[in-house]
Amino acid sequence: LRDGDLVGGIELPMQVGIVGGTIKNHPTAQAALGMLAVASAAELGQVIAAVGLAQNLGALRALATEGIQRGHMSMHARSMVARVLASDSEEVRAEVYKRLVASGDIR
């Protein structure tokens, strides 16, 4: 904590690139880079590091609250409801998720 804020850092020694090799010819790689709007390998590295930090924060939250297993099962249930009821409203999905958790079948 620094001044009441949670501060974190991460170092990931890795090589990343946005040109050359299969990246130039791979449509999925090009689409991903387009969505990220990165202009350099350094920017892509920053995005990768940010994702790593977000995952670490998610794991810390799970450890500090409901635990990894229970948190994972809860996340899995929410994901399953979203996939199965993709065409329904968020309100309907939220209600189904709430009932699923209340049933006790998610542990």
Buried (B, 14 or more C-beta within 10 A) or exposed (E): EEEEEEEEEEEEEEEBEBEEEEBEEEEEBEEBBEEEEBEEEEBBBEBBBEEBBEEEEEEEEBEEEEEEEEBEBBEEBBEBBBEEBEEBEEEEBEBBBEEBBEEEEBE
